[in-house]
Amino acid sequence: MIVPKNHIKKNDLVVVTHGREKGKSGRVLKVLTEKERLIIEKINFIKKHSRPHGQQRRGGILEKEAPLHISNVMLLCEKCNKPVRIGHRNLEGGKKARFCKKCGEIFDK
């Protein structure tokens, strides 16, 4: 199976560009590479109904973050303070880094 390239990593600050959560921003908690989805902090909440299991776990309605498709978010540049497209650049020492295409700010340090 071919794993697609992800330009967004864990702990990146992103903005939702499509859907009912459009315009909201948050930190990436988890990246699901095979499904091309992200779980973002405090965005895309769903309600999950659960039954009680034994004496330890109570039943009820739980709220949790659901995954969003990676194409519906853009990386937020802290210098530009806008959602931006990113590129890849080779640095000294053979390292690769992501950078903002508007201002040239490097994300990976």
NUMIDREN-488994 format. One record per residue (C-alpha): residue in one letter; x, y, z. Coordinates in steps of 0.5 Angstrom, whole numbers. Each point is the difference from the previous one (the first is absolute). Example, Ala and Ser with C-alpha at 12.3 -4.5 7.8 and 13.67 -1.06 7.14 Angstrom:
REM NUMIDREN-488994
+---+-------+-------+-------+
! r !    px !    py !    pz !
+---+-------+-------+-------+
! A !    25 !    -9 !    16 !
! S !     2 !     7 !    -2 !
+---+-------+-------+-------+
This chain:
REM NUMIDREN-488994
+---+-------+-------+-------+
! r !    px !    py !    pz !
+---+-------+-------+-------+
! M !     0 !     0 !     0 !
! I !     3 !     7 !    -2 !
! V !     0 !     5 !     6 !
! P !    -2 !     7 !    -2 !
! K !     4 !     6 !     1 !
! N !    -2 !     4 !     6 !
! H !     2 !     7 !     0 !
! I !    -3 !     1 !     7 !
! K !     3 !    -3 !     7 !
! K !    -2 !    -1 !     7 !
! N !     0 !     7 !     4 !
! D !    -1 !     4 !    -6 !
! L !    -5 !     6 !     0 !
! V !    -5 !    -1 !    -5 !
! V !    -6 !     4 !    -3 !
! V !    -6 !    -4 !    -2 !
! T !    -2 !     3 !    -7 !
! H !    -6 !    -4 !    -2 !
! G !    -6 !    -3 !     3 !
! R !    -4 !     2 !     6 !
! E !     6 !     1 !     4 !
! K !     2 !     5 !    -5 !
! G !     5 !     6 !     3 !
! K !     1 !    -4 !     7 !
! S !     8 !    -1 !     1 !
! G !     3 !    -5 !     5 !
! R !     6 !    -5 !     1 !
! V !     1 !    -6 !    -3 !
! L !    -1 !    -6 !     5 !
! K !     1 !    -6 !    -4 !
! V !     1 !    -1 !    -8 !
! L !    -3 !    -6 !    -3 !
! T !     4 !    -1 !    -6 !
! E !    -3 !    -6 !    -3 !
! K !    -7 !     3 !     0 !
! E !     3 !     7 !    -2 !
! R !    -4 !     3 !     6 !
! L !     2 !     4 !     6 !
! I !    -3 !     1 !     7 !
! I !     1 !     7 !     2 !
! E !    -1 !     3 !     8 !
! K !    -7 !     3 !     1 !
! I !    -3 !    -1 !    -7 !
! N !    -5 !    -5 !    -3 !
! F !    -3 !    -2 !     6 !
! I !    -5 !    -6 !     0 !
! K !    -4 !    -3 !     5 !
! K !     1 !    -8 !     1 !
! H !    -5 !    -4 !     4 !
! S !     3 !    -5 !     5 !
! R !    -3 !    -5 !     4 !
! P !     3 !    -2 !     7 !
! H !     5 !    -5 !     1 !
! G !     1 !    -3 !     7 !
! Q !     1 !     4 !     6 !
! Q !     6 !     4 !    -3 !
! R !    -3 !     3 !    -6 !
! R !    -6 !     5 !     0 !
! G !    -5 !     0 !    -6 !
! G !    -3 !     7 !    -3 !
! I !     2 !     4 !    -6 !
! L !     7 !     2 !    -1 !
! E !     3 !     6 !    -4 !
! K !     6 !    -2 !    -4 !
! E !     4 !     3 !    -6 !
! A !    -2 !    -3 !    -7 !
! P !     6 !    -1 !    -5 !
! L !     0 !     5 !    -6 !
! H !     2 !    -1 !    -7 !
! I !     7 !     3 !    -1 !
! S !    -2 !     4 !    -6 !
! N !    -5 !     4 !     4 !
! V !     5 !     4 !     4 !
! M !     6 !     4 !    -1 !
! L !     6 !     2 !     4 !
! L !     0 !     6 !     4 !
! C !     7 !     4 !    -1 !
! E !     1 !     4 !     7 !
! K !     4 !     6 !    -4 !
! C !    -6 !     1 !    -5 !
! N !    -5 !    -2 !     4 !
! K !    -4 !    -3 !    -6 !
! P !    -1 !    -7 !    -2 !
! V !     5 !    -1 !    -5 !
! R !     3 !    -5 !    -5 !
! I !     7 !    -3 !     1 !
! G !     6 !    -3 !    -4 !
! H !     6 !    -4 !     2 !
! R !     7 !     3 !     0 !
! N !     7 !    -4 !     1 !
! L !     4 !     3 !     6 !
! E !     7 !     0 !     1 !
! G !     2 !    -7 !     3 !
! G !    -5 !    -4 !    -5 !
! K !    -6 !     2 !     4 !
! K !    -7 !     1 !    -3 !
! A !    -4 !     5 !     3 !
! R !    -7 !     3 !    -1 !
! F !    -1 !     8 !    -2 !
! C !    -6 !     5 !    -1 !
! K !     0 !     2 !    -7 !
! K !    -3 !     7 !     2 !
! C !     6 !     2 !     4 !
! G !     5 !    -5 !     0 !
! E !    -1 !    -2 !     8 !
! I !     3 !    -7 !     1 !
! F !    -4 !    -5 !     4 !
! D !     4 !    -5 !     2 !
! K !     6 !     2 !     4 !
+---+-------+-------+-------+
